[in-house]
Amino acid sequence: MPITEATVRLVKYPPECIPDAWQSGVPGVPLNAEFAPPILDLKRFSPYFVMLNNLQFTANAAVVLRARYNDVRIEENTAAMLSLLPGAWWLPARDILYYNFFGTVGAPVANYTTHFSCWAFLPTIAHKLFYGMTLTSEEKAIAEEFGVKNTVEKGLLPLPISQLIEREYHIVGGETHSRSINIAAAATVFTIETIYPKPGEFIVLTRIAAAPGGAAQNVRFIVDRDGDVSLVDLPTFPLSLIAGGEISCFIPAIREIRLTTQAAVFPGAHLFRYTFQRVKLTNILRVRFGMVSEDEVPKDLIQKVKAGIV
């Protein structure tokens, strides 16, 4: 299932990075037209911020990439793009986020593929000040108390997601697992693995990969997180087990992550690989995840998390 506005609203442990993959099938990316429906077409996802990144596709002179983030539009032929490896894309959006392909010469491009991911989170006070958004009276008071506006104007806030994770997500273990799953029946769910956190910790799924299989087999890689069924449901045909075929993600879970697969046919043994981290559940993260009330932690900690200074 493609990432939609409903997917964005399932983000409960921000920031989260949701992966997706797409294949054009046959006849493929059409000549002189965009593929329909679009690969990614997000609107009306406020109050969340969404950032498209980790775009991977095949360089092809007959395929044009089209994208839009807010009022910025992109149209670039893929012929000289980085092929089969994630490229340097970072498209942040508050209102509109769009990604698709347009066929430009020759004939339709069959079985064209891409995979990508989207960061999503609720903006802090620092984000709102940086993007010129209106603050509530409570947010104004917090911003004034902690000097958030001055720090934003200095360029020190908002914190980049990578820095936020490196500072506050204390990893107590990281594992990469591989499984060969015998998909022995069509349209039947087979369990890859269910992963549980230890007491005082939570788990974060950070990478997924799989053997591509055939385009018509439509082997799926499905991720359930806590109560979110099929949070991720993507085809494995755009993936691979070599460099460039793995998708980066960041999917935290407090109770469990359940990985399953199914296919349109029964291809037999199919290979999957995935990486996850075990992370200490600190007070800062409990506040960010909405797991504590105001009387369980210091008031200034809640305010600092809202401000975006921790």
N, C-alpha and C positions, 0 to 999 in steps of 0.2 A: 504494500500500500504506500502511495506517495506521502510525503510530508505535507500536512495541511494545517490550517489554523487550529483545528482540534488537537493535532499533535503538539503544537506549541503550547497549548493550554494545559497539557498533561505534565509540563515541566514543574516539578515539585521540590527538587533539591538543586536550585540554581547555583552556579551556571551549569547547564547541560549541553552536550554536543550530540545531536541526533544524526545518525548516518542514513544515507539512502543510496540506491543504485537503480539504473534504468537501462532498458534495452529497447531499440526501436522496432525490432521484429522485421517482418516482411510486409509490404515492399520497403519500409524503412523511412529515413528522413526524406520527405517528399521534395521533388524538384520545384524551385521557385515558390516555396511555401514553408511555413514552420510546421513542426510536428504538432499534432493535436491528439489529446489535450497536452498542454505544456508540461514539461518535466517538473517544474516548481513554479507555483503561482500563488503567492501569499498576499492577502490583503486583510485589513481589519483584525490585526492580531495585537493591537494595543491592549494593555499597557506594556506588553513584552517588547524587548529588543531582540532582533534576530540577525545573525551574521552568517552569510554563506561563505564557505571556504573549502579547502582541500579538493578543488575540482580536478578530476582526472578524466581524460578522454584521449582518443586517438587523433593525431594530426592527419587532416584530410582536406585537400584543396576544395573539395566539393561540399564541405560543411562549414557553416558560419555559426559562431556562438553569439547568441543574443541574451542580454541580461539587463536587469534594471534594479537599482536599489534606491528607494525614494525617488528623487527627480533626476538621477544620473542614469543615462542609458548607454549600453555597450553593444557594439556590433563589430566582431572581429573574426576574420577568416582563421581557421584553425591550422592552416598548412604549416606555419612555422612555430606553432605552439609546442610546448614540452609534451611529448607523446608518451602515454602509458605510465606517467608518473604524476602525482599531485602537483599542481602548479601554485604559483604565488598569488593566490586570490584571497581577498578579504573585503567582502561587500556587506557593510552594516546597514540595517534598515529599521525604521520605526513604523513605516506605513505600508510600503510596497516592496516585495522581493520577488524577482522573476528570473527564470533560467530556462533556456530552450535552445534548439538547433534549427537552422534554416538550410535547405538544400539549394545550392547555387549553380552548379554546372553538371553536364552529363546526364546521369540517371539517378533515381532514388538510391540512397545508401542503406543497404539492408543490414540489419543486426548491428547497428552502431550502438555503442555503449558509453556510459559514464557512471562514475560514482562520486559522491560528495558528502559533505556534512554541514549542519547548521547549528551554531551556538545560539542558545536562547536563555534569557534571564530577565528578571524584573529590574528596572533601572533604580539605582541608588540616587540619593540627593546629588552626589557628585556628577553622575551621568546627566541628570536633569539640568544642572547648571551648565555643564559642558555643551549640551545640545539646545540650550535656551528654552527649556520647558518651564512651565509655571509650577511653583511650589505651593503646597498647602501651608496653612498657618503653622502647623506643627513642624513641618519640614523647614520653614524659614527660621523658626526658633532653634532647631538643631543645627542648621547651617551656621547661624550666627554664633552659637555657643562654641562650636569647634573650628571656626574659621575656615569652613569648607570652601567658600567662594574664593578667598585669597589663595588657597592651595590649588584650586582648579586653575586660576589665572597664572600661577607659577608653572603649570604644566605637570604637576606631580599627581594629580587626580584627574579622571578616574583611573584606578589601577588596571593595567592590562590583565586579561584573564590568565595568561600564562604566569604572570607574577603573583597574582592572587592565589593560584593553585600551588605554586612552589612555596609560598610563605605559609599557607594555612592548612594544606592537606598533607598531614604527616603520614607518610607511607610506612606501614609496618611489614609489608610483604607484597611482592608482585609475582604473578605466575602466568606462564603461557601454556595453554593446554591444546592438544590436538586429538581429534576423534575421527574414526572411520565408522560411519553410520550406514547400516544396510537399509536403504529405502526400498522396502519389499512390496509396497502397495501404493497405488495412485491415490492422491487426495486424502492421505492418512498422515496424521501427525506422529513423528518419531522424536523422542527426547534425545538431545545431545548431552546436556548436563544441567543440573540445577545447583547453583552456587549460593552458599549461605555465609553471612558474616559471623564473626566471633563476638562474644559480649564486649561492649564498649567500642566496637568498630562498625564500619559499614564497608561495602564493596563498590568498586567503580569499574565498569566494563570500559576498556580503553581502545581495543583494536579487535576487528573481526576480519577473517579471510576465509575463503573456501575454494575448492576446485570449481572451475566454471561450469562443467557439464555441458550439455547441448542446449542450444537456444530453445528448442521445442520441449525440452524436459521441464523447464521452468522450476528448477530446484530453488526452494525458498530458505532463507535464514531468518528465523523469527526470534525476537527478544521480548519476553515478558518481564516486567519490573514491578515488584511488590503487587499492587492491585491493577497495574496497567497492562492489560492483555494486548499483545501485538503492538507494543509501543514502536517496535521496528519490525518490518516485514518486507524484505527486499530479495530480488532475484540474485542468484549467485553467478549467473552468466557473465555479468560485467566484472566479477572479481577474479582473483587468481591466488596461488600460494607463493608467488614470487614477488620481487620488489615492484611496487606500484599497484599490486592487486589487493593490498590490505587497506581497509578503511579505518581511519582514526575516528574515535568517538569518545564521549565522556558521559557515561550513564550511571549515576549513583543509585544504590538501592540500600534501604535500611533492613529489609527482611529477606529478600531473595532475588536472584536473577535466574530466570528459567530460559534455557536455549533449546529450541526445537527446530525441526525441519519438515517439509513436505514437498511433494513434486506432482506435476501433472501426469507423469508416468511412473514406472518403478525402475529407476536406473541401477539399482543395486548399491554397492558400496560407494560412499561419497565422503570426501575428506573435508574437514572443517578445522580451523585454527582460531583461537581467540585469546586475548590477554586481559587480565583484570588485576586490580590492586586492592589490598586491604588497607583501610585508612582509619586512623584514630578519630573517634567521634568526640570532638572538643566542644567547649561551650560556645565558641564563635560559630561553629557549624550547626550546633543545635539551634541557635538563634536564627541563623540564615535559613535553615530548613523549616522553621516554624514549629519546633518540637518542644519549646518551653514557654511558660507564661512569664509575665513581668516580675512576679514575686519569686521566681526560681533563680534568677541571675541578676547581677548588678544592673541598675537602670541605664548607666552610662554605656554598658556593653551593647544593649539593644539599640541605643541611639547611635553608637559608632557604626554598627552594622548597617543601619538605615542610611547613615551619612555616606557610607562607602569608604571609610578611612581604615577599616579592618576587613 
